[in-house]
Amino acid sequence: MNELMKEKHIKCIKNVGVDYFSYLASEQINELSEEEFRRFMNYQYLAMEDTAILSCSLYDLWIGKKE
């Protein structure tokens, strides 16, 4: 995506993804206590910009700006 946008003179501002493994464990996530869910969400916020996870994400949000 970055290479394609670079050709169009669009700079990446932010690229985030959803942890794919969270999707697989959705039933377990629904059963978490409030404290467990808070810790899980903290992990999500940290992991969503990890390039290793971006390649496994079900969804990706790429935000760019024209140079």
PyMOL commands that set and color helices and strands:
alter all, ss='L'
color gray80, all
select helices_A, chain A and resi 2-7+20-24+26-30+34-47+51-54
alter helices_A, ss='H'
color red, helices_A
select strands_A, chain A and resi 10-17+60-66
alter strands_A, ss='S'
color yellow, strands_A
deselect
rebuild
show_as cartoon
